[in-house]
Amino acid sequence: MTNRGDESVGKPGQQVLLVDDEDSVLFAIKEYLTMRGHQVHGASDCETAEQLLATHSFTWVVTDLHLTPPRIGEGLAVARLARDSGADRIVLLTAHGTPDVVRSAEESGADAVLAKPVRLADLERLLCDPAGRPS
């Protein structure tokens, strides 16, 4: 995992893009990170995520691997867009973590792959760690 950003990665009040097609996941992570002082924008599909990445600067991008039917890995496209837009930390969430998924995520610019369901404190710890490592 790499750290493409600066010292601001670990500070509160970061701009976060959260992309997940499951409303309950989107709600839970968004509420948690918002309560922790971060500004969170949510998207439930790749197109909305692309629009937000084009109009905002995000420190963190957290995306699910599979977004909309037929669920074919749209999160990898979001990771590539986030990398190209300069996001400091990109995390891919998936219930289908395999070595191939991890390899594809890294090639797409993701810093980490976390298994769903994700513990919210673990996600924030990973995002906030300036060294880019989960603790």
Secondary structure, 3 states (H helix, E strand, C coil): CCCCCCHHHHCCCCEEEEECCCHHHHHHHHHHHHHCCCEEEEECCHHHHHHHHHHCCCCEEEEECCCCCCCCCHHHHHHHHHHHHCCCEEEEEECCCCHHHHHHHHHCCCCEEEECCCCHHHHHHHHHCCCCCCC
